[in-house]
């Protein structure tokens, strides 16, 4: 937004729903009055030709009828109007009007009026040329150095330059390599035509070269017969500007030199006669038109550039001197002299808004009133302050900005998970390779007991799970109203999810009850949030299958109650015809892996086995959850699950190493991509330098090198993308295994809920893994903190300082060492706590380290009668037990 506006001196609206463009405006003394006062000539695409003589009584006055000298309907669209010496035998100015297929030259004359209506103006057709080709634009000038007359050059839509020596047609020439017409200008100093081709380069053609080149009408015959007569049309000089041009203007304000101004889509260029860049200006806006004019400072040129933000900028060379606001977006701008006012800016918009304006400011007649000075009455101020404090206290009592516990129930959100899978799967764009991916319907209900403004519902499930729609926006909820949405959840990525939970969150505003309309929250309301969680069933990601006898990884969970039949606790996975004899159950995951669950018939144990460690997690969690729910329904309060085996650290470390290896690969791919990108840009720069060179030079296989580098960049990008997908799957497996390790440690050490929360915060700090902040360094810092505080063995360890900056480690040896030491401290009696008192007490209770928990009584092996399964009481899950 400009601080100043262009001052309106005279303006009018032309016609109704007429269209105008760049060449439709011209400013000149077209009637040869000799007074030096310009007239404004405007032609429209509707065929109307108008000539104005602006002279307001006062700046900003309405248009007077006598301001319009002439208005004629020519019945053909007017592409361009120009004023020059176009008639032979006279040096008077005439008006050239370019139509699509016709060029007309008119004489504009006025006769003295006998009444108060003023002079009468009329136009007389001097001659016209019917064009064989559709015209685009034209330029004029003393071609070939003629004196006292102007010739006209018309550019056709198919790239032919048609030259007219006033009343006669001279010749036509085709521009080489033509595709689309561009702006055209004539330089009298070099006697050449300058245009911008579709190759985004400025080209200059000498008039003499055009005159002696092969005739355009014989071009095709010449090409076919390959005759040697005539000369080929060659360009004088070429400059690649790298963008399309909006307009070209050639100016010469002194006899020493002339300048070629080119207005591009993003840059403004000033060129010398030989095509060298004198200066250029990068524009931070989209220009619409421009006009250079003489500067008061010697050696500089002023330029007016209008843009699509309705701003008119005044530049002195490349320095911005002034900027003013315009009422519309101009498509053409000129500088004219009216009466005693010189340098009036004439602008024309595409919808016919014609304005004559000047730059500057008008003096403001407003004067700020004097402030009455009065003494401060402190007693009144104190009384007013007490009153305001009383109002604040009352408002605080009745309405708090922070919600209270009972106010959290203003809007409640509930999620109801369907017990059955969808009959017709709603899975979209799933990458799971199985035949049919099931989906599950979740019904979410929002109930409001007050008015809720702009409620927004967000549904979140952790990848690789996905929902059909995760964002909902509602209209304002009235009191005691509700909204219900239905969505489906499905497995999208080709890996097993570490969690089967989802979250619903509703954000809304509660309008305040304060009657003060000046309150900040009166219009915005108080923001509130309500949320709920929901659990998804296991059958969403797996289905029943035949149990497998052999497996690489096995877990044994001990209970203090007799084993429960799988028909009772897993009715959705067991065939009821098997009755109570079903003691083996298979789970086939959608991702292709299988997990088997076994129940002992003689002991109070359950075994979970699978070929992958991470696949044990969901089945183990589901088993413990269903057992707890079963005994809770029977009012059994002493049910407990325990784990007396060794923690599977070795297999867990293998998953850590796999994930860390993929992180290293991602870093390597990023470095290689950066190197290849630098190489690619360097080759591009060299090729651009070769292409800009006037004297062509061999490429020296730079194009082959560019293509090879491009293919390397694409191959590296594909490899990095594949590595990213593998890293996502590895992180999902690592999270599942981490959940399993946390559960086993909690069952092993019989940890409380608070201690389990500390474990989860330590080993699962990130919901998403990134290169900037990865799982390994975050967990290493958390475990090191616990080892230094609550699990420390001496005050010397507590005095150790941790690094305040997290960075990607070189390897995982330190992390694996700290996790092993963490389990060893727990085995020796350490307890998890975030308070320093507990940490000191824990350190005091282990001055020299206590003995390892004895496991000799847990080493007996039990054979279940009637089954081939052999359960080890220590729950062997690894090939090598971790040292306590």
C-alpha positions in Angstrom: 0.0 0.0 0.0 1.5 3.3 -1.1 1.6 6.2 1.3 0.7 8.7 -1.5 -2.0 8.5 -4.1 -1.8 9.8 -7.7 -3.7 13.1 -7.7 -6.7 12.9 -10.0 -6.5 15.9 -12.5 -9.1 14.6 -15.0 -10.7 11.2 -15.5 -13.6 9.5 -17.3 -15.1 6.0 -18.0 -15.1 5.0 -21.6 -18.3 3.3 -22.9 -19.9 0.3 -21.3 -18.2 -3.2 -21.1 -15.6 -2.2 -23.6 -12.1 -3.7 -23.6 -8.8 -2.0 -24.1 -5.2 -3.1 -24.2 -1.6 -1.8 -24.5 -1.7 -0.2 -27.9 -5.1 1.4 -27.5 -3.8 4.6 -26.0 -1.8 7.4 -27.8 -1.0 11.0 -26.8 -0.1 13.6 -29.4 -1.1 16.9 -31.1 -3.1 14.9 -33.6 -5.1 17.9 -35.0 -1.9 19.9 -35.7 -3.1 22.8 -33.6 0.5 24.1 -33.2 -0.1 25.0 -29.6 1.9 22.1 -28.3 -1.1 20.8 -26.3 -1.5 17.0 -26.6 -4.7 15.2 -27.2 -5.6 11.8 -25.9 -6.5 9.2 -28.6 -8.1 6.0 -27.4 -9.3 3.0 -29.5 -11.2 0.0 -28.2 -11.6 -3.6 -29.2 -15.3 -2.7 -29.8 -14.3 -0.4 -32.6 -14.8 3.0 -31.0 -12.2 5.7 -31.7 -12.3 8.7 -29.2 -10.2 11.8 -29.0 -10.1 13.9 -25.8 -8.8 17.3 -25.0 -8.8 17.4 -21.1 -9.0 20.9 -19.5 -10.8 20.8 -16.1 -11.7 24.1 -14.5 -10.5 22.7 -11.2 -8.5 19.5 -10.5 -11.0 16.6 -10.0 -13.9 18.3 -11.8 -16.3 16.1 -13.8 -15.7 15.6 -17.5 -17.2 18.5 -19.6 -19.0 17.7 -22.9 -16.5 19.8 -24.8 -13.6 17.6 -23.5 -14.6 14.9 -26.0 -13.5 16.2 -29.4 -14.5 13.1 -31.5 -16.1 9.7 -31.1 -16.4 7.4 -34.1 -17.5 3.8 -34.5 -15.2 2.1 -37.0 -17.0 -1.2 -36.8 -13.8 -3.2 -36.5 -11.6 -3.9 -33.4 -8.9 -1.4 -33.0 -5.6 -3.0 -32.1 -3.3 0.0 -32.0 -3.4 3.8 -32.6 -0.3 5.8 -33.5 0.3 9.4 -34.6 3.1 10.3 -37.1 3.9 11.7 -40.5 2.2 9.0 -42.5 1.0 11.0 -45.6 3.3 11.9 -48.5 3.6 15.5 -49.5 3.1 16.9 -46.1 4.8 16.8 -42.7 1.6 17.1 -40.8 0.6 14.6 -38.2 -1.9 11.9 -39.1 -3.6 9.1 -37.2 -2.8 5.5 -38.0 -5.4 2.9 -36.8 -4.5 -0.8 -37.0 -7.3 -3.3 -37.3 -7.0 -7.1 -37.6 -7.0 -7.1 -41.4 -6.7 -3.4 -42.3 -4.5 -0.4 -41.7 -6.2 3.0 -42.0 -4.6 6.5 -41.9 -6.8 9.4 -41.0 -6.5 13.2 -41.0 -8.0 14.8 -37.9 -9.1 18.4 -38.4 -11.3 20.9 -36.5 -13.4 23.8 -37.8 -14.3 27.0 -35.9 -17.7 26.7 -34.2 -20.2 29.6 -34.7 -22.1 28.8 -31.4 -21.2 28.2 -27.8 -20.9 24.4 -28.4 -17.2 24.9 -29.5 -15.2 23.6 -32.4 -16.3 20.7 -34.6 -13.8 17.9 -35.3 -13.9 15.2 -37.9 -11.6 12.6 -39.4 -11.0 12.0 -43.1 -9.6 8.7 -44.5 -6.4 9.4 -46.4 -5.7 5.8 -47.4 -6.0 2.3 -46.2 -4.2 -1.1 -46.7 -6.0 -4.4 -46.7 -3.7 -6.9 -45.0 -3.4 -10.5 -46.3 -2.4 -11.7 -42.8 -3.8 -11.1 -39.3 -2.0 -8.2 -37.7 -0.7 -8.2 -34.1 1.0 -4.8 -33.6 2.9 -2.1 -35.4 5.7 0.4 -35.1 6.7 3.4 -37.2 9.7 5.7 -37.9 12.0 7.1 -40.6 13.1 3.7 -41.9 16.3 3.8 -43.9 17.0 7.3 -42.7 14.3 9.1 -44.8 13.6 12.7 -44.0 10.3 14.3 -43.1 8.1 11.2 -43.2 7.4 8.1 -41.2 7.1 4.5 -42.6 5.0 1.8 -40.9 6.0 -1.8 -40.0 3.2 -4.2 -39.1 4.0 -7.6 -37.4 1.5 -10.4 -38.3 0.4 -13.2 -36.0 2.5 -15.7 -38.1 5.8 -13.7 -37.8 5.8 -11.6 -41.0 7.0 -8.0 -40.9 5.0 -6.0 -43.5 6.5 -2.6 -44.4 4.5 0.2 -45.9 6.0 3.4 -47.5 3.1 5.5 -46.7 0.5 4.9 -49.5 2.3 1.9 -51.0 3.3 -1.6 -49.8 7.1 -2.0 -49.8 7.9 -5.6 -48.9 7.4 -8.4 -46.3 9.9 -10.5 -44.5 9.4 -13.6 -42.2 11.3 -13.6 -38.9 13.5 -16.7 -38.6 12.5 -19.3 -35.9 9.2 -17.5 -35.2 6.6 -19.0 -32.9 4.6 -16.3 -31.2 4.6 -12.5 -31.8 6.2 -10.2 -29.3 6.4 -6.5 -28.7 8.0 -4.5 -31.5 9.9 -1.2 -31.6 12.1 0.8 -34.0 15.4 2.4 -33.2 16.1 5.3 -35.5 19.7 5.6 -34.3 20.7 2.1 -35.5 17.9 1.9 -38.1 16.8 -1.5 -36.8 13.7 -3.3 -35.5 13.8 -4.8 -32.0 11.5 -7.5 -30.8 11.4 -10.3 -28.2 11.0 -13.8 -29.6 9.3 -16.8 -28.1 12.7 -18.0 -27.2 12.8 -15.3 -24.5 15.5 -13.4 -26.2 15.7 -9.8 -27.5 16.5 -9.7 -31.2 17.5 -6.8 -33.4 17.2 -6.8 -37.3 18.7 -4.1 -39.5 16.3 -2.4 -41.9 18.9 -2.8 -44.7 19.1 -6.5 -44.0 15.3 -6.8 -44.2 15.2 -4.8 -47.4 17.8 -7.0 -49.2 16.7 -10.3 -47.8 14.7 -12.9 -49.8 11.1 -11.8 -50.3 8.7 -13.4 -48.0 6.4 -14.4 -50.8 9.2 -16.4 -52.4 10.4 -17.9 -49.1 8.9 -21.3 -49.6 10.1 -21.6 -53.2 13.5 -20.5 -52.2 13.7 -23.2 -49.5 12.5 -25.9 -51.8 14.6 -25.0 -54.7 17.6 -23.8 -52.6 18.3 -20.9 -55.0 21.4 -18.9 -54.3 19.7 -15.5 -55.3 18.8 -13.2 -52.4 20.2 -13.0 -48.9 19.1 -14.8 -45.8 17.6 -12.8 -43.0 20.1 -12.8 -40.2 19.8 -11.2 -36.8 22.1 -8.2 -35.9 22.4 -9.1 -32.2 20.6 -11.3 -29.6 20.3 -11.1 -25.8 18.7 -13.8 -23.8 16.7 -12.3 -20.9 15.1 -15.6 -19.8 11.5 -14.4 -19.7 8.7 -13.1 -21.9 8.6 -9.3 -22.5 5.5 -7.1 -21.9 6.7 -4.1 -23.9 9.7 -2.5 -25.6 10.5 1.2 -25.9 13.5 2.9 -27.6 14.3 6.4 -26.3 17.0 8.9 -27.2 17.1 12.1 -25.2 20.4 13.2 -26.5 22.5 12.9 -29.6 25.1 10.8 -27.9 23.3 7.5 -27.4 19.9 5.8 -27.3 18.6 3.2 -25.0 16.4 0.2 -25.5 14.1 -0.5 -22.5 12.5 -3.9 -22.1 9.9 -4.6 -19.5 9.8 -8.3 -18.6 7.5 -10.3 -16.4 10.0 -10.1 -13.5 12.8 -7.8 -14.5 13.3 -4.4 -16.1 16.2 -4.1 -18.6 18.0 -1.1 -20.2 20.1 -2.1 -23.2 22.7 -0.2 -25.3 22.4 0.0 -29.1 24.5 -3.1 -29.5 22.5 -5.2 -27.1 24.7 -5.0 -24.1 22.9 -4.5 -20.7 23.3 -1.0 -19.4 21.5 -1.8 -16.2 18.6 -4.1 -15.0 16.2 -4.0 -12.1 14.7 -7.1 -10.5 11.0 -6.3 -9.7 9.3 -7.7 -6.6 5.9 -7.3 -8.2 4.0 -8.2 -11.4 4.3 -5.2 -13.8 1.5 -4.2 -16.2 3.0 -1.4 -18.4 5.7 1.2 -18.5 7.0 4.4 -20.2 10.4 6.0 -20.0 10.7 9.8 -20.1 13.4 12.5 -19.8 15.1 13.0 -16.5 16.1 16.3 -15.0 19.4 14.8 -14.0 22.0 14.5 -16.8 22.9 11.0 -17.8 19.8 9.3 -16.2 16.4 8.3 -17.5 13.2 8.2 -15.5 10.8 5.4 -16.0 7.1 4.9 -14.9 6.3 1.3 -14.2 2.7 0.3 -13.2 1.9 -3.0 -11.5 -1.0 -5.2 -10.8 -1.1 -4.0 -7.2 -2.4 -0.6 -8.5 0.9 1.1 -7.7 2.7 3.5 -10.0 6.5 3.4 -9.4 8.9 6.1 -10.6 12.5 5.0 -11.1 15.6 7.0 -11.9 17.6 4.3 -13.6 17.3 1.6 -11.0 16.5 3.8 -8.0 12.9 4.0 -6.8 12.1 7.7 -6.4 8.4 7.7 -5.8 5.4 5.3 -5.5 1.8 6.3 -5.7 -1.6 4.5 -5.5 -3.7 4.3 -8.6 -7.5 3.6 -8.6 -7.2 0.8 -11.1 -4.7 -1.5 -12.9 -3.4 0.3 -16.0 -2.7 -1.5 -19.3 -1.1 1.5 -20.9 0.6 4.6 -19.5 1.7 7.8 -21.3 3.2 11.2 -20.4 1.5 14.3 -21.9 1.5 18.1 -21.8 -1.9 19.8 -21.2 -2.3 23.6 -21.2 0.3 25.0 -18.8 0.7 21.6 -17.0 3.6 19.5 -18.2 4.3 15.9 -17.4 0.7 14.7 -16.8 0.5 10.9 -16.4 -2.2 9.4 -18.6 -3.3 5.9 -17.7 -5.9 3.5 -19.3 -7.3 0.3 -17.7 -8.6 -2.7 -19.5 -12.2 -1.8 -18.7 -11.9 1.8 -19.9 -10.9 3.9 -16.9 -9.0 6.8 -18.4 -7.3 9.1 -16.0 -4.9 12.1 -16.1 -3.1 12.5 -12.8 -0.1 14.1 -11.3 2.3 13.1 -8.5 2.6 14.9 -5.2 0.6 15.7 -2.1 -2.1 18.2 -1.4 -1.8 20.3 1.8 -3.9 19.1 4.7 -6.3 21.7 6.1 -6.9 19.7 9.3 -5.3 21.0 12.5 -5.3 19.0 15.7 -7.3 20.7 18.4 -5.4 21.9 21.5 -5.6 19.5 24.4 -7.1 21.1 27.5 -4.5 20.8 30.2 -6.0 20.0 33.6 -4.6 18.9 36.9 -4.9 15.2 37.9 -7.5 14.5 40.6 -5.9 11.6 42.5 -8.9 11.0 44.7 -11.1 10.4 41.6 -8.5 8.1 40.1 -8.3 6.0 43.3 -12.1 5.8 43.4 -12.2 4.7 39.8 -9.4 2.2 40.3 -11.3 0.6 43.3 -14.5 0.3 41.2 -12.6 -1.4 38.4 -10.9 -3.8 40.8 -14.3 -4.7 42.3 -15.7 -5.4 38.8 -12.7 -7.6 38.0 -13.1 -9.6 41.3 -16.8 -10.2 40.5 -16.0 -11.3 37.0 -13.3 -13.6 38.3 -15.8 -15.3 40.8 -18.5 -15.9 38.2 -16.5 -16.8 35.2 -12.9 -18.0 34.9 -10.9 -18.0 31.7 -9.3 -21.3 32.6 -12.0 -24.1 32.7 -12.9 -25.7 36.0 -13.5 -29.4 36.4 -17.3 -29.1 36.1 -17.0 -26.8 33.1 -15.0 -29.4 31.2 -18.3 -31.2 30.7 -19.8 -28.4 28.7 -19.0 -30.3 25.5 -18.4 -34.0 25.7 -17.2 -36.3 22.9 -17.7 -40.0 22.9 -16.5 -42.7 20.4 -18.3 -45.9 19.8 -16.3 -48.6 18.1 -18.3 -51.2 16.1 -17.8 -54.7 17.4 -17.9 -56.1 13.8 -15.8 -55.4 10.8 -17.4 -53.5 7.9 -19.2 -55.7 5.4 -17.7 -53.6 2.6 -14.2 -52.5 3.3 -13.7 -48.7 3.3 -9.9 -49.0 3.0 -8.5 -46.5 0.5 -5.0 -46.5 -1.0 -3.8 -49.2 1.4 -0.3 -50.6 0.8 -0.9 -53.9 2.5 -0.2 -56.7 0.1 -3.0 -59.0 1.3 -6.1 -59.4 -0.8 -8.7 -57.6 1.2 -7.9 -55.1 3.9 -10.7 -54.9 6.5 -12.0 -51.7 8.0 -13.9 -50.8 11.2 -16.5 -48.2 11.8 -16.2 -45.7 14.6 -19.1 -43.5 15.5 -18.2 -40.2 17.2 -20.8 -38.1 19.0 -20.4 -34.6 20.2 -22.9 -33.4 22.9 -23.1 -29.8 24.1 -25.0 -28.4 27.0 -24.0 -24.8 26.2 -23.6 -22.9 23.0 -20.3 -23.9 21.4 -18.8 -21.7 18.7 -16.9 -23.1 15.7 -16.4 -26.7 16.9 -13.7 -28.6 15.1 -13.2 -32.4 15.5 -9.9 -34.1 14.9 -9.5 -37.9 14.9 -6.0 -39.2 15.2 -4.7 -42.8 14.9 -1.0 -43.6 14.8 0.5 -44.8 11.6 0.4 -47.3 10.0 -3.3 -47.1 10.8 -5.4 -44.5 9.0 -8.9 -43.1 8.9 -11.1 -42.2 6.0 -11.5 -38.6 7.2 -9.6 -37.0 10.1 -11.0 -33.5 10.2 -14.6 -32.3 10.7 -15.9 -28.7 11.0 -19.4 -28.0 12.3 -21.6 -25.0 12.6 -22.2 -23.5 16.0 -23.8 -26.0 18.4 -26.8 -24.7 20.3 -27.4 -25.7 23.9 -28.5 -29.4 24.4 -27.7 -30.3 20.8 -25.4 -33.0 19.4 -23.5 -33.9 16.2 -22.6 -37.4 15.0 -20.0 -38.4 12.5 -19.1 -41.9 11.2 -15.7 -42.9 9.9 -13.7 -46.0 9.2 -10.3 -47.1 10.5 -8.0 -49.4 8.5 -4.4 -50.5 8.1 -2.7 -48.4 5.4 1.0 -49.1 5.6 2.5 -52.6 5.2 3.6 -53.1 8.8 2.1 -54.1 12.1 0.9 -51.1 14.2 2.5 -50.7 17.6 -0.7 -49.4 19.1 -4.4 -50.0 18.5 -5.7 -46.8 20.1 -7.1 -43.6 18.7 -7.9 -40.1 20.0 -10.8 -37.7 19.3 -10.3 -34.0 20.1 -12.9 -31.2 19.8 -11.8 -27.6 20.0 -14.5 -24.9 20.4 -15.2 -21.5 21.9 -17.5 -20.7 24.7 -19.0 -17.2 24.5 -18.5 -15.1 27.6 -21.3 -13.9 29.8 -19.7 -10.5 30.4 -21.9 -7.7 29.1 -19.0 -5.4 28.3 -18.7 -5.3 24.5 -15.2 -4.0 24.8 -14.0 -7.2 26.3 -11.4 -9.1 24.4 -13.3 -12.3 24.7 -16.7 -10.8 23.8 -16.4 -11.7 20.1 -13.8 -14.5 20.3 -15.1 -16.5 23.2 -13.0 -18.7 25.5 -11.2 -21.6 23.8 -11.9 -25.0 25.2 -10.9 -28.5 24.3 -12.6 -31.9 25.0 -11.2 -35.2 24.1 -11.7 -39.0 24.4 -9.8 -42.1 23.5 -11.0 -45.3 21.9 -9.5 -48.8 21.5 -9.6 -50.8 18.3 -10.0 -54.5 18.3 -7.2 -56.9 17.5 -9.1 -58.4 14.6 -8.6 -55.2 12.6 -5.0 -56.2 11.9 -5.1 -60.0 12.1 -7.4 -63.0 11.7 -7.5 -66.6 13.1 -5.1 -69.1 11.7 -3.6 -72.5 12.4 -1.2 -72.5 15.4 2.5 -72.9 14.7 4.5 -75.3 16.8 8.0 -73.9 16.0 9.0 -70.3 16.6 12.2 -68.3 17.1 10.9 -66.2 20.0 8.9 -67.4 23.0 7.5 -65.7 26.1 5.9 -67.3 29.2 3.5 -65.4 31.3 2.7 -66.8 34.8 -0.6 -66.1 36.5 -2.0 -66.9 40.0 -5.2 -68.4 38.6 -6.0 -71.5 36.6 -5.8 -71.1 32.8 -9.0 -69.9 31.1 -10.3 -71.5 27.9 -9.6 -69.5 24.8 -13.3 -70.0 23.9 -14.1 -67.7 26.9 -11.5 -65.0 26.5 -11.1 -65.1 22.7 -14.6 -65.9 21.4 -13.9 -63.8 18.2 -10.9 -65.9 17.2 -11.9 -69.4 18.3 -14.4 -71.7 16.6 -17.1 -72.5 19.2 -17.2 -76.2 18.0 -13.9 -76.8 19.6 -15.4 -76.3 23.0 -13.2 -76.1 26.1 -10.4 -78.2 24.5 -8.9 -75.3 22.6 -5.6 -74.6 24.2 -3.7 -73.3 21.1 -4.7 -70.3 19.1 -3.1 -68.8 16.0 -3.1 -65.1 14.9 -2.3 -64.3 11.2 -1.4 -60.6 10.8 -2.3 -58.8 7.6 1.4 -58.0 7.1 2.1 -61.7 6.7 3.6 -62.8 10.1 2.0 -65.3 12.5 1.9 -65.5 16.3 0.7 -68.5 18.3 -0.8 -68.5 21.8 -0.7 -71.6 24.0 -2.3 -72.3 27.3 -1.0 -74.9 29.8 -3.6 -77.5 30.9 -1.8 -78.3 34.2 0.0 -75.1 35.2 -1.0 -71.5 35.4 1.0 -70.3 32.4 0.5 -69.0 28.9 3.1 -69.0 26.1 3.2 -66.6 23.2 5.6 -67.4 20.4 6.4 -66.0 17.0 9.2 -65.7 14.4 9.5 -62.0 15.0 10.0 -60.4 18.4 7.8 -57.3 17.6 4.9 -59.5 16.7 4.6 -60.8 20.3 3.5 -57.4 21.6 -0.1 -57.0 20.4 -1.0 -60.6 21.3 0.6 -60.5 24.7 -1.1 -57.2 25.5 -4.5 -58.5 24.3 -4.0 -61.7 26.4 -3.3 -59.8 29.6 -6.0 -57.3 29.0 -8.7 -60.0 28.4 -7.6 -62.0 31.4 -7.9 -58.9 33.6 -11.3 -58.1 32.3 -12.5 -61.7 32.7 -11.5 -61.9 36.4 -12.8 -58.4 37.0 -16.2 -59.5 35.9 -16.0 -62.4 38.4 -15.1 -59.9 41.2 -11.6 -61.5 41.6 -9.4 -58.7 42.9 -6.2 -60.7 43.5 -5.5 -61.7 39.9 -1.9 -61.0 38.9 0.4 -61.7 36.0 4.1 -62.1 36.4 7.1 -62.7 34.2 10.1 -64.5 35.6 12.3 -64.9 32.6 15.1 -62.8 31.1 14.4 -59.7 29.2 15.0 -60.3 25.4 17.7 -57.6 25.1 19.8 -59.2 22.4 16.9 -59.4 19.9 15.8 -55.9 21.0 19.3 -54.6 20.3 19.1 -56.1 16.8 16.0 -54.0 16.0 17.8 -50.9 17.4 20.8 -51.6 15.1 18.5 -52.1 12.1 16.7 -48.8 12.7 20.0 -46.9 13.3 21.5 -48.4 10.2 18.6 -47.0 8.1 19.1 -43.6 9.8 22.8 -43.6 8.7 21.7 -44.6 5.2 19.3 -41.6 5.1 22.1 -39.3 6.2 24.4 -40.7 3.5 21.7 -40.3 0.8 21.1 -36.7 1.8 24.8 -36.0 1.5 25.1 -37.7 -1.9 22.0 -35.8 -3.1 23.5 -32.5 -2.0 26.7 -33.3 -3.9 24.9 -34.3 -7.1 22.7 -31.2 -6.9 25.7 -29.0 -6.7 27.3 -30.8 -9.7 24.0 -30.5 -11.6 23.8 -26.7 -11.0 27.4 -26.2 -12.0 26.8 -28.0 -15.3 23.7 -25.9 -15.9 25.7 -22.7 -15.4 28.3 -23.8 -17.9 25.7 -24.7 -20.4 24.0 -21.4 -20.0 27.3 -19.6 -20.5 27.8 -21.5 -23.7 24.3 -20.8 -25.0 24.7 -17.1 -24.2 28.0 -16.8 -26.1 27.7 -15.0 -29.4 30.3 -17.2 -31.0 29.0 -20.8 -30.8 31.4 -23.2 -29.1 31.3 -27.0 -28.9 29.5 -28.4 -25.8 32.4 -30.8 -25.0 29.9 -33.5 -23.8 28.4 -31.2 -21.2 24.9 -32.3 -22.3 25.9 -36.0 -21.8 27.3 -35.1 -18.3 24.1 -33.2 -17.5 21.9 -36.1 -18.4 24.1 -38.6 -16.5 24.0 -36.3 -13.4 20.2 -36.0 -13.7 19.8 -39.7 -13.8 22.0 -40.1 -10.7 19.9 -37.5 -8.9 16.7 -39.4 -9.7 18.2 -42.7 -8.7 19.4 -41.3 -5.4 16.0 -39.7 -4.7 14.3 -43.0 -5.4 16.7 -44.8 -3.1 16.3 -42.2 -0.4 12.5 -42.5 -0.7 12.7 -46.3 -0.4 15.0 -46.0 2.6 12.5 -43.6 4.2 9.8 -46.2 3.8 12.0 -48.9 5.3 12.9 -46.6 8.2 9.2 -46.0 8.9 8.6 -49.8 9.1 11.7 -50.3 11.2 10.6 -47.6 13.7 7.1 -49.2 13.9 8.8 -52.6 14.7 11.1 -50.9 17.3 8.1 -49.3 19.0 6.3 -52.6 19.2 9.3 -54.3 20.7 9.8 -51.4 23.1 6.2 -51.7 24.3 6.9 -55.4 24.8 10.1 -54.8 26.8 8.3 -52.2 29.0 5.5 -54.7 29.7 8.0 -57.5 30.6 10.0 -55.2 32.9 6.8 -54.1 34.7 5.7 -57.7 35.1 9.1 -58.8 36.2 9.6 -56.1 38.8 5.9 -55.6 39.6 6.1 -51.9 39.0 3.4 -49.5 39.9 1.4 -47.4 37.5 3.6 -44.4 38.1 6.8 -46.4 37.5 5.4 -47.8 34.3 4.6 -44.2 33.2 8.3 -43.3 33.8 9.4 -46.3 31.7 7.1 -45.3 28.8 8.3 -41.7 29.0 11.9 -43.0 28.9 11.7 -45.5 26.1 8.9 -44.0 24.0 9.6 -40.3 24.0 8.8 -39.7 20.3 5.6 -40.4 18.4 7.4 -39.8 15.1 11.1 -40.3 14.2 13.0 -37.7 12.3 16.6 -37.1 11.2 16.9 -34.0 13.3 15.7 -35.7 16.5 16.0 -39.5 16.5 14.9 -42.2 18.9 18.4 -43.4 19.8 19.8 -40.1 21.2 16.6 -39.3 23.0 16.3 -42.6 24.8 20.0 -42.6 25.6 19.7 -39.2 27.3 16.6 -40.3 29.3 18.2 -43.6 30.4 21.4 -41.8 31.3 19.4 -39.4 33.4 17.7 -42.2 35.3 21.1 -44.0 35.9 22.5 -40.7 37.2 19.5 -40.0 39.6 17.2 -42.7 40.9 19.2 -45.7 39.8 22.7 -44.3 40.8 24.9 -46.4 43.1 26.8 -43.5 44.6 26.9 -39.8 44.9 29.8 -39.7 42.4 27.4 -40.9 39.7 24.9 -38.2 40.7 27.5 -35.5 40.2 27.9 -36.5 36.5 26.6 -33.9 34.1 24.8 -34.8 30.9 25.2 -33.1 27.6 22.6 -30.4 27.0 22.6 -30.9 23.2 21.2 -34.0 21.5 22.9 -35.2 18.4 23.0 -38.3 16.3 25.5 -40.8 17.8 28.2 -42.6 15.7 26.9 -46.0 16.8 24.6 -47.6 19.3 27.1 -49.2 21.7 26.6 -46.6 24.4 22.8 -46.9 24.2 22.9 -50.7 24.4 25.3 -50.5 27.3 23.1 -48.1 29.2 19.9 -50.2 28.6 21.8 -53.3 29.9 23.0 -51.4 32.9 19.4 -50.0 33.4 18.0 -53.6 33.6 20.8 -54.6 35.9 20.1 -51.8 38.4 16.4 -52.7 38.4 17.3 -56.4 39.0 19.5 -55.3 42.0 16.6 -53.5 43.7 16.6 -50.1 42.1 13.3 -48.3 41.9 12.1 -45.7 39.4 11.3 -42.3 40.8 11.6 -38.7 39.7 12.2 -37.2 43.2 15.7 -36.6 44.4 14.9 -38.0 47.9 14.0 -41.4 46.4 17.1 -41.3 44.3 19.3 -40.6 47.4 17.6 -43.4 49.3 18.0 -45.8 46.4 21.7 -45.0 46.2 22.1 -45.5 49.9 20.4 -48.8 49.8 22.9 -50.1 47.2 26.3 -49.0 48.6 28.2 -51.9 47.1 25.5 -53.4 45.0 23.1 -56.1 46.1 22.9 -59.6 44.9 21.1 -60.7 41.7 17.6 -62.0 42.1 18.0 -65.8 42.5 16.5 -67.7 39.7 17.6 -71.3 40.7 14.1 -72.1 41.8 12.7 -71.0 38.5 14.8 -73.2 36.3 12.6 -76.4 36.6 11.1 -77.4 33.3 7.4 -78.5 33.2 5.9 -80.8 30.6 2.2 -80.2 30.0 0.4 -83.5 29.8 -1.5 -84.0 26.6 0.6 -81.4 24.7 3.9 -81.4 22.9 4.7 -78.0 24.2 7.4 -77.7 26.8 7.3 -74.5 28.9 10.4 -73.2 30.6 9.5 -71.4 33.8 12.1 -68.7 33.2 10.4 -67.8 29.9 13.4 -68.1 27.7 13.1 -65.7 24.8 16.6 -65.1 23.6 19.5 -67.2 22.5 21.7 -65.5 25.0 20.4 -64.3 28.4 21.2 -60.8 29.4 23.5 -60.5 32.4 21.8 -59.2 35.5 
